[in-house]
Structure formats: C-alpha cells, structure tokens
Amino acid sequence: MQSMKKRLTDAEFQEAIKGLDVGSQTLEIARGVLIDGKPQKEFAASLGLSKGAISQAVNRVWAAHEEKSLPHGYVRVSAVLPEYRAFIVKKWAEDATKQRQFKK
C-alpha cells in the first residue's frame, strides 16, 4: 500500500475533535501537522517533546477522524486470528473497499 501524508481540511479537523478529550497543546500539534502540513520533527524541536509524543498527539486526532468518517453501516474491527482466517477477513475488507469506491 502506498504511504500518504495524513492531511485534513479545517472542517474535517473540527469534526474529528468534537468531543475529543485532549489538551490544547495536542490540538495545536495536530492542527499544525494535519492541516498546515508542518513536519512533526519541527514540533518536537520547538516544544522540546519526543518524536513519539508528537506522533501520539497527531494519531489521537487522526484516529478520531477515521472513526467519524466511516461510511454508514460500517464498523472498524481489530482482531487476532489464525493466519488463514485473517486472510479471509482481509479479503472481505478489500471487497468492502472496492464496493464503496464503486458506489461513489
């Protein structure tokens, strides 16, 4: 799968943070990275925080965005399965993605 930079519009960001219990610094970091496209290392240097702390701040908002942007009737799951069952579930996920793209 191709790596993409995580980016949000201001409206997507505002929707993602509704009801999210995070501090103002987390929001500042996430906004700078996800909306303004600033590198995470820039925040690590200017705020004196670890790269992991910056990444965690961004990921909290990104995860909230992903949960709120699921299509109606879809649910995100995480499971530990035997390899053959995981293969089947991954195929189902691929099929669901193709079906959603086809409906657009």
N, CA, C and O of each residue as an XYZ file, in Angstrom:
416
protein
N       0.843     -1.176      0.000
C       0.000      0.000      0.000
C       0.889      1.240      0.000
O       1.921      1.269      0.671
N       0.495      2.247     -0.742
C       1.260      3.469     -0.880
C       1.129      4.329      0.374
O       0.036      4.477      0.922
N       2.239      4.889      0.822
C       2.235      5.750      2.002
C       1.762      7.149      1.615
O       2.241      7.734      0.643
N       0.826      7.667      2.382
C       0.310      9.007      2.127
C       0.480      9.843      3.378
O       0.342      9.348      4.496
N       0.779     11.110      3.178
C       0.819     12.006      4.323
C      -0.598     12.217      4.806
O      -1.523     12.411      4.017
N      -0.748     12.177      6.100
C      -2.061     12.392      6.681
C      -2.367     13.886      6.643
O      -1.617     14.697      7.186
N      -3.476     14.239      5.997
C      -3.881     15.646      5.912
C      -5.391     15.729      6.099
O      -6.130     14.834      5.690
N      -5.835     16.813      6.719
C      -7.253     17.070      6.913
C      -7.566     18.503      6.508
O      -6.709     19.385      6.579
N      -8.793     18.720      6.087
C      -9.265     20.088      5.899
C      -9.632     20.633      7.275
O      -9.722     19.877      8.242
N      -9.842     21.931      7.361
C     -10.245     22.514      8.640
C     -11.573     21.921      9.107
O     -11.744     21.638     10.292
N     -12.503     21.734      8.185
C     -13.817     21.170      8.547
C     -13.674     19.743      9.068
O     -14.311     19.378     10.056
N     -12.846     18.935      8.413
C     -12.615     17.555      8.865
C     -11.972     17.551     10.253
O     -12.318     16.741     11.113
N     -11.032     18.472     10.449
C     -10.355     18.580     11.742
C     -11.357     18.937     12.835
O     -11.372     18.316     13.897
N     -12.184     19.929     12.573
C     -13.184     20.365     13.562
C     -14.144     19.232     13.906
O     -14.510     19.061     15.069
N     -14.544     18.473     12.922
C     -15.447     17.335     13.157
C     -14.741     16.259     13.978
O     -15.339     15.671     14.880
N     -13.486     16.004     13.671
C     -12.722     14.963     14.372
C     -12.552     15.279     15.852
O     -12.598     14.378     16.689
N     -12.356     16.558     16.180
C     -12.058     16.908     17.572
C     -13.299     17.153     18.425
O     -13.186     17.367     19.632
N     -14.486     17.123     17.808
C     -15.721     17.278     18.582
C     -15.800     16.187     19.636
O     -15.812     15.000     19.311
N     -15.854     16.589     20.890
C     -15.988     15.633     21.973
C     -14.710     14.882     22.319
O     -14.724     14.000     23.178
N     -13.616     15.218     21.665
C     -12.343     14.547     21.935
C     -11.698     15.196     23.149
O     -11.526     16.414     23.189
N     -11.344     14.393     24.127
C     -10.783     14.905     25.371
C      -9.260     14.983     25.276
O      -8.551     14.087     25.734
N      -8.770     16.069     24.674
C      -7.326     16.286     24.548
C      -7.015     17.737     24.906
O      -7.885     18.606     24.848
N      -5.786     17.977     25.268
C      -5.367     19.319     25.658
C      -5.114     20.226     24.477
O      -5.079     19.794     23.325
N      -4.937     21.500     24.796
C      -4.732     22.500     23.745
C      -3.417     22.271     22.994
O      -3.336     22.544     21.797
N      -2.392     21.775     23.685
C      -1.123     21.516     23.002
C      -1.272     20.389     21.975
O      -0.709     20.460     20.882
N      -2.029     19.357     22.332
C      -2.288     18.263     21.386
C      -3.005     18.802     20.155
O      -2.661     18.447     19.028
N      -3.995     19.654     20.367
C      -4.733     20.236     19.246
C      -3.830     21.117     18.382
O      -3.917     21.094     17.155
N      -2.969     21.887     19.031
C      -2.038     22.754     18.300
C      -1.109     21.918     17.418
O      -0.889     22.238     16.250
N      -0.575     20.857     17.987
C       0.334     19.971     17.238
C      -0.416     19.314     16.081
O       0.042     19.349     14.939
N      -1.567     18.717     16.381
C      -2.339     18.009     15.349
C      -2.760     18.954     14.235
O      -2.688     18.592     13.060
N      -3.198     20.162     14.585
C      -3.592     21.143     13.570
C      -2.402     21.486     12.674
O      -2.526     21.523     11.449
N      -1.257     21.735     13.293
C      -0.065     22.104     12.527
C       0.355     21.024     11.549
O       0.745     21.313     10.418
N       0.274     19.769     11.995
C       0.698     18.656     11.136
C      -0.378     18.304     10.116
O      -0.100     18.206      8.921
N      -1.609     18.114     10.591
C      -2.677     17.597      9.719
C      -3.274     18.641      8.775
O      -3.673     18.304      7.660
N      -3.340     19.888      9.200
C      -3.924     20.926      8.340
C      -2.828     21.710      7.616
O      -2.866     21.878      6.397
N      -1.844     22.188      8.398
C      -0.816     23.058      7.820
C       0.319     22.299      7.140
O       1.101     22.885      6.391
N       0.412     20.980      7.405
C       1.434     20.170      6.753
C       2.836     20.347      7.303
O       3.816     20.010      6.638
N       2.937     20.881      8.526
C       4.265     21.056      9.131
C       4.829     19.695      9.535
O       4.078     18.804      9.931
N       6.138     19.535      9.438
C       6.747     18.262      9.843
C       6.665     18.064     11.358
O       6.792     19.014     12.130
N       6.451     16.817     11.764
C       6.361     16.511     13.189
C       7.648     16.884     13.920
O       7.605     17.333     15.065
N       8.781     16.700     13.265
C      10.067     16.997     13.922
C      10.190     18.484     14.273
O      10.902     18.847     15.209
N       9.496     19.337     13.522
C       9.501     20.774     13.818
C       8.871     21.026     15.196
O       9.372     21.836     15.976
N       7.777     20.330     15.483
C       7.121     20.478     16.781
C       7.959     19.857     17.896
O       8.019     20.393     19.002
N       8.595     18.741     17.608
C       9.441     18.092     18.618
C      10.547     19.057     19.046
O      10.835     19.191     20.235
N      11.161     19.723     18.078
C      12.250     20.649     18.376
C      11.744     21.896     19.100
O      12.317     22.301     20.112
N      10.677     22.504     18.587
C      10.217     23.769     19.163
C       9.567     23.603     20.536
O       9.621     24.517     21.359
N       8.956     22.449     20.791
C       8.269     22.236     22.070
C       9.085     21.399     23.050
O       8.689     21.225     24.203
N      10.217     20.885     22.595
C      11.058     20.071     23.463
C      10.409     18.747     23.841
O      10.613     18.238     24.943
N       9.628     18.195     22.921
C       8.961     16.916     23.162
C       9.592     15.834     22.294
O      10.247     16.133     21.296
N       9.391     14.573     22.680
C       9.923     13.470     21.881
C       9.114     13.318     20.591
O       7.969     13.760     20.501
N       9.739     12.684     19.598
C       9.019     12.422     18.342
C       7.805     11.539     18.603
O       6.767     11.685     17.957
N       7.949     10.612     19.568
C       6.834      9.731     19.912
C       5.647     10.489     20.482
O       4.498     10.177     20.169
N       5.921     11.486     21.319
C       4.843     12.293     21.907
C       4.120     13.090     20.824
O       2.896     13.220     20.850
N       4.881     13.618     19.881
C       4.280     14.374     18.776
C       3.423     13.444     17.922
O       2.296     13.786     17.563
N       3.954     12.282     17.604
C       3.231     11.298     16.804
C       1.939     10.875     17.493
O       0.898     10.737     16.851
N       2.015     10.671     18.796
C       0.827     10.272     19.554
C      -0.252     11.358     19.498
O      -1.435     11.050     19.360
N       0.148     12.606     19.602
C      -0.805     13.723     19.536
C      -1.522     13.737     18.181
O      -2.743     13.872     18.109
N      -0.743     13.596     17.124
C      -1.320     13.595     15.769
C      -2.233     12.387     15.588
O      -3.330     12.504     15.042
N      -1.771     11.226     16.050
C      -2.550      9.994     15.865
C      -3.863      9.998     16.640
O      -4.832      9.382     16.196
N      -3.922     10.670     17.773
C      -5.181     10.746     18.531
C      -6.260     11.427     17.688
O      -7.394     10.955     17.616
N      -5.897     12.531     17.059
C      -6.861     13.267     16.235
C      -7.149     12.498     14.955
O      -8.298     12.443     14.517
N      -6.119     11.899     14.342
C      -6.320     11.137     13.102
C      -7.257      9.951     13.346
O      -8.148      9.687     12.539
N      -7.058      9.245     14.450
C      -7.912      8.092     14.770
C      -9.359      8.535     14.957
O     -10.283      7.855     14.512
N      -9.552      9.675     15.613
C     -10.913     10.197     15.795
C     -11.533     10.530     14.439
O     -12.715     10.271     14.211
N     -10.737     11.101     13.545
C     -11.217     11.409     12.189
C     -11.628     10.128     11.460
O     -12.688     10.076     10.835
N     -10.791      9.102     11.542
C     -11.100      7.854     10.846
C     -12.377      7.218     11.376
O     -13.184      6.713     10.596
N     -12.569      7.234     12.678
C     -13.779      6.648     13.262
C     -15.027      7.404     12.822
O     -16.055      6.793     12.528
N     -14.941      8.722     12.775
C     -16.109      9.534     12.426
C     -16.386      9.556     10.932
O     -17.474      9.948     10.509
N     -15.417      9.142     10.132
C     -15.611      9.193      8.680
C     -15.934      7.829      8.073
O     -15.911      7.668      6.853
N     -16.234      6.849      8.925
C     -16.644      5.548      8.388
C     -17.996      5.679      7.698
O     -18.862      6.411      8.176
N     -18.185      4.989      6.596
C     -19.492      5.020      5.936
C     -20.574      4.435      6.851
O     -20.292      3.591      7.702
N     -21.797      4.891      6.665
C     -22.925      4.394      7.448
C     -23.015      2.874      7.306
O     -22.938      2.340      6.200
N     -23.177      2.195      8.422
C     -23.312      0.745      8.392
C     -21.993     -0.010      8.448
O     -21.983     -1.241      8.428
N     -20.865      0.721      8.519
C     -19.555      0.086      8.594
C     -18.993      0.239     10.002
O     -19.287      1.211     10.697
N     -18.188     -0.724     10.409
C     -17.559     -0.728     11.720
C     -16.101     -1.125     11.535
O     -15.793     -2.041     10.771
N     -15.206     -0.437     12.233
C     -13.786     -0.806     12.201
C     -13.560     -1.872     13.264
O     -14.023     -1.733     14.396
N     -12.846     -2.940     12.901
C     -12.569     -4.017     13.856
C     -11.067     -4.274     13.935
O     -10.315     -4.000     13.000
N     -10.671     -4.796     15.052
C      -9.302     -5.235     15.258
C      -9.387     -6.583     15.948
O     -10.076     -6.725     16.959
N      -8.696     -7.566     15.412
C      -8.804     -8.914     15.973
C      -7.504     -9.675     15.773
O      -6.742     -9.401     14.846
N      -7.265    -10.627     16.651
C      -6.142    -11.546     16.500
C      -6.739    -12.882     16.074
O      -7.529    -13.484     16.800
N      -6.345    -13.339     14.876
C      -6.939    -14.532     14.275
C      -5.857    -15.473     13.766
O      -4.723    -15.057     13.526
N      -6.217    -16.753     13.601
C      -5.288    -17.656     12.913
C      -5.041    -17.118     11.498
O      -5.905    -16.461     10.918
N      -3.885    -17.397     10.964
C      -3.474    -16.830      9.685
C      -4.504    -17.035      8.573
O      -4.796    -16.098      7.829
N      -5.056    -18.233      8.448
C      -5.998    -18.492      7.361
C      -7.290    -17.676      7.519
O      -7.876    -17.242      6.528
N      -7.725    -17.471      8.758
C      -8.931    -16.649      8.966
C      -8.629    -15.176      8.736
O      -9.462    -14.444      8.201
N      -7.444    -14.742      9.136
C      -7.049    -13.352      8.890
C      -7.031    -13.067      7.393
O      -7.430    -11.988      6.957
N      -6.565    -14.041      6.603
C      -6.545    -13.899      5.150
C      -7.959    -13.653      4.624
O      -8.174    -12.785      3.777
N      -8.910    -14.416      5.128
C     -10.305    -14.278      4.695
C     -10.845    -12.893      5.070
O     -11.485    -12.231      4.254
N     -10.585    -12.464      6.295
C     -11.073    -11.160      6.750
C     -10.451    -10.034      5.930
O     -11.132     -9.063      5.597
N      -9.159    -10.154      5.599
C      -8.510     -9.142      4.764
C      -9.156     -9.087      3.386
O      -9.323     -8.007      2.819
N      -9.519    -10.243      2.848
C     -10.208    -10.272      1.551
C     -11.567     -9.578      1.650
O     -11.955     -8.833      0.750
N     -12.286     -9.825      2.745
C     -13.579     -9.152      2.948
C     -13.383     -7.637      2.994
O     -14.171     -6.884      2.423
N     -12.331     -7.200      3.675
C     -12.057     -5.768      3.784
C     -11.760     -5.166      2.405
O     -12.235     -4.078      2.079
N     -10.975     -5.883      1.606
C     -10.682     -5.422      0.241
C     -11.963     -5.314     -0.581
O     -12.169     -4.331     -1.294
N     -12.820     -6.327     -0.480
C     -14.084     -6.316     -1.226
C     -14.971     -5.144     -0.789
O     -15.588     -4.482     -1.623
N     -15.029     -4.895      0.517
C     -15.846     -3.791      1.032
C     -15.316     -2.455      0.522
O     -16.094     -1.567      0.175
N     -13.995     -2.312      0.475
C     -13.384     -1.075     -0.032
C     -13.730     -0.888     -1.505
O     -14.085      0.213     -1.927
N     -13.628     -1.958     -2.285
C     -13.961     -1.880     -3.711
C     -15.433     -1.513     -3.911
O     -15.757     -0.705     -4.782
N     -16.320     -2.099     -3.115
C     -17.746     -1.806     -3.224
C     -18.035     -0.338     -2.907
O     -18.844      0.296     -3.585
N     -17.377      0.202     -1.878
C     -17.591      1.608     -1.515
C     -17.089      2.513     -2.620
O     -17.733      3.512     -2.939
N     -15.947      2.180     -3.211
C     -15.386      3.009     -4.284
C     -16.268      2.946     -5.529
O     -16.417      3.939     -6.242
N     -16.847      1.786     -5.783
C     -17.706      1.610     -6.952
C     -18.983      2.432     -6.818
O     -19.500      2.926     -7.820
N     -19.506      2.589     -5.591
C     -20.746      3.312     -5.357
C     -20.609      4.824     -5.477
O     -21.608      5.531     -5.605
N     -19.364      5.327     -5.436
C     -19.147      6.785     -5.479
C     -19.525      7.375     -6.798
O     -19.402      8.585     -6.991
